[in-house]
């Protein structure tokens, strides 16, 4: 499996999630409450 896993700050459907999906359509995205949480993953 070569899919990228991308953690982002926000909720599913938010701009940051849509930007991840647009830039990396085969990626797996993980929503995080804070930037700090996203960086810890």
N, C-alpha and C positions, 0 to 999 in steps of 0.2 A: 504494500500500500504506500503510495507516494503522495497522498493528500497532505496538504499543509494544515496545521492546527493553529488558528489565530484567536488569541484572546483580545477582547476589546472592552472599553468602558461603555456601558449603556445597556439597553434592553434590546431583545430581538425585534427587528423592524425599524430600529433607530437608524439615523444617517450613518453612524459608524459601522453598523452591521451591513447595511446596503453597500457601503463603500468597499468593505472586505469582500463581499460576495461578487461585486462587479469587477474588482481587481484580480481576485483569485476564485473563479467560479467553482472549482472543485475542492475548495477548502472546507474544513470543519471549523465552525466558529463557536466561541465560548463567550457568553455575555458575563461581564463582571460589574459589580457595583461601583468600584473605584479603579483608578489607574494603577494604584498600588497593588490591588488584587490581581489585575491583569498581568503586571510585571512579575508577580510571584509564580505564575503558572509556567 
